[in-house]
């Protein structure tokens, strides 16, 4: 087992996002820090200061032999950043869930509220080597104080396609009305707490949604032109605060998963939210769930041919809740990219 917690005083590095969930993450950290000390952890703490700071911190730790575990305290955005910095190293990622959705923690069987349960996973949990999608997308403009993304060659690598930005996706990447919902979170509904925020924003994005035609190529199949409604490429079952978008998905298989819906009316989009929460949507209105190793999305030119131009307004493509990219975009699945410490038993383990 890589990096087992076998020292008399296990040493962990905690990367805390004090702004996570409007300050809730900092309160969560202050409440759990004494319990970590009581459990025998020797803790080195780092607080993030801006978007993109967490991967810098995590990347600086990837070759340290005096750290058993790097722990992200925050939401899925913080987990994404820390995971990006650790990707390819042998140091496992631990999680103290303190965000709005906490879907990576949910997927790996980490309790969302019970302090002793979280510490038990950090102490006695199982390290699993999980896959990730490599996303190459076109940068979106800044919004709501969120900066326009740039490449991070040290931990994300260089893009293969000129003009693209690379991000690694450890939970999910979606496009369509769901990504518009994530984008809206940057500037609206900050007063709503918990997963209800996604439901509220989803409704407010569905109602004004305008049809978008796109060229989509899935795996090695032929490209097709579709009326773009919803598409999600995932490594695990859920996102959006527990919405079970890809039932049965597992991050330790040789492929990711893709759930898509073409040509849904606004009424069907609204009616979909209930079944989507429970994972009962597959098969309704032509919704499909399938293995996925490669996904390409492009816009159409005036003659209906695939184009490398972006939509106006943008068709957002997000990475683990980071709504920073837009089409055209390419997703490619890679196995065994990151060690994550989760519960000793999870339903999708093999």
Helices and strands as residue ranges (DSSP letters): E 11-16, H 24-38, E 42-47, H 53-61, E 69-74, H 76-86, E 92-97, H 103-107, H 115-124, E 126-139, H 153-156, E 164-169, E 172-176, H 177-184, H 196-207, E 212-218, E 224-234, E 256-262, H 266-278, G 284-286, E 288-292, E 294-300, E 306-307, E 316-319, E 322-342
